[in-house]
């Protein structure tokens, strides 16, 4: 027999929300500390441990660290990847939609290209990568759509000899293409807007963008400060 549903009291709900807020703040503090340590070449694990230390320890951080450094753009230097190599890789990726082809075009291994992207997942290189894949897939889809609609010529054989050709349409391919909805490369910008920005991405290919977590936390801080100011004035 199922247990009867018992709604939470307001006090229990408030305690739950407070625990969730504290957990989120602790998680954010740990991530920010780890990112800052990585940028400065320090021990990431030690920075995260210090951020999670109990309040009675000297190394504990009772507040989130300064977000200003993570909200600034800066240049990324990677050994073995010149700026022109990065641009050539992204251009080829946009033309072919294939990471292996783009990596081969600049003389690096496919795994090296993924490692390069992983070094700065919120950099212009990573964003341009997603946009290039989107552009490359659009070209491939255009070609596939054309073939699905127009069909392809197949030889017709009779007694071992080709006596003509016939046009064959791929209805399954057409159905797939019509239902295909690729994942967006950006949560707010449309594919057309990203494609228009693509040349500018190439110009700033080695730029590290503001960290998304820092942007969110900064917005939350600003909203909280504005709410306090509005409450004080009212």
N, C-alpha and C positions, 0 to 999 in steps of 0.2 A: 504493500500500500504506500502510495506517494505521501511524502511529508507535506503538511499544509504550508502554503506560502505565508511567510511572516515578513512584512516590509521592514526595512531598516528604520530606526529612529533617526531624528535629525542629528543627535549627538554622534551616533555611530557613523553616519554618512560624513559628517564634518571631520571626524578622526581619520576616516579612510581617505578623504580628499587631501588632508594635511600630510598624511604619509606618502601619498602619490606625489605631491608637490615637492616634498623633501627628497624623495628618491630621484625625481627628475632633476632637481637642482644639483644633487650629488653627482649624477651622471654627466650633466653638462659641465660641471666643474672639472671632472676627471678628463673629459674629452678635450676641453680647452687647455688644460695643463699639459696633456700629452702632445697636442699640436704645437704649443709654444716651445716645448722641450725639443721636439723634432726639428723645428725651424732653427733653433739655436745650437743644434748639434749636441744636446745633453741627453742624459739617460731618461728615455721615455717612461720606462717602468717605474723608476724611482720618483719621477714627477707625479705620475698617477697615484702611486702609493702615498706620497705626501699629501696630495689633494684629498685622499680618502681617510687620512689619519683622524683619530678621535679629537674632539675640540680641546682636550686637556693637554695635547702634545704641542710643542712649540712649532712643529712643521705644518700644523694643520692650517687649512685655508677656510676661514669662516665665510668668505665672500667669493664670488666669481672673480677671476683675475681680470686685469685690464683687457678689454676687447679691441682697443685701438690698433694694435699691431696686426691683428687678424682681419681688420676691416680695410687695410691698405693693400693696394696692388703692388707687386714687385716682380722683378725679372727672375726667371728660373734658369740656372746654368746646369747643364747635364753633360758630363764627359761623353764624347763620342757622338753627340747629337748637336750638330750646328743648327742655327736658326734656318738656314736654307734647306738643310736636310728635313727638318720638321715640315717646312712648307711643301717641299716636293712630295713627301709622304702623304700629306693631307690632300694635295691636288690629285695624286694618283688614286687615292682612296675615293675621292669624289667622282672620278671618271669611271672606275671599275667596280666600286662597292666591295672590293675584296682586300682584306688585310694582308694576305700573303703576297698578292701582286704589288701592293704599295710598299711592303717591306723589301721585296726583291728590287724594286726600282731605286731604293736608296742604299742598297747593299747591307741590310741588317736582317737578322733572323726575326721571324714572326713573334717569338717569345720576347725578344728584346723590345719590340714595338709595344707589346702589352705592358712590359715592365716600365717603359717610359711613361705610358699613360697612368699607370698606377702610382707613380711618384707624386703626381699632382692631379688628383681626380677632379678638383675644382679649378683647374687652370684652363687657359684658352685652348691649349692643345687638346685637352680632353673634350671640351665643348665642340671644337672644330671637328674632332674625330666623329662625334655623334651626328653632326650636321652633314659631314661628308658621306657617312654611311647612308643617311637619309636621301641625299642627292643621288648617290650611286644607285640605290635601290629604285628610286623613281625612274631613272633611265632604264634600268633593267626591266622594270614593270611595264614601261612604255613599249619596249621591244617585245616582251612576252605578250602583252595585250594585242599588239599588231599581228603577231603570229597566230594568236588564238582566234582573232576575227577573220583574218585573211586565209588562215590555214597554211599548210605546207604541201608541196608537191611530192607525191610518192610514185615511183615507177609501177607500171602495170605490165606483168610478164605473162606470156603465153607460149607454152612449149619451149621454155628456155630462152625466149627472146623478148626483149622489151618492145611492147607494141604501143605504148602510150604512157600517159601520166594521169593522175587524179588528185584532186585537192581534198585533203583530209583536215577537218576541223577538230580541235581538242576542246570539247565542251567542259570537261573537268577542269582544265587549266583556266578557262574563261570564268567558270563559277568561283574558283579559288581567288582569282584576281579581283573579281567584283566584291568578294567578302573580305579581302585582305585589308586590315587596318593596322598599320605599323605604329609602334609606340612613339610618342612624341619625344623629340630630342630636348625640348625645354618645356617646363611646366606652364609657362605663360605666353611665350612667343610662338607664333604659327610657323609652319615650314617655310612659307613664302617670306616671312620677315627674317627668318634665320638665313635663308638663301641670299637675301639682299645684304645681310651683314657679313656674309662669308669672306669677301675681300678684306674687310677690316679685321676679321679674325686672323687672316693670314699675316697681316701687318703686325699684329701683336701676339703672334703665336707663342712666344716665350714668356708670356705674362701670367702670373699667378693671381687669380681673382680673389676677392674677399671670401673668406670661408663661410659657407651657408649657415653653419651653426652660429657663428659669431653675428651674422646678419640678423638671424631670428632672435637671438638673445638681446641684441642691441635694440631691436624694435620693441621687444617686450619691456625692456627697461624704460625706454622712452614713453611707452604707453602707461606704465605704472607711475612714472614721475608726473606725467600730465594729469593722471587721475587724482594723485595726491594734491597737485596744485589746484585743480578744479574744486576738490573737496574743501581745501583750505579757504578758497575765495568765496565759496557759497555760504 
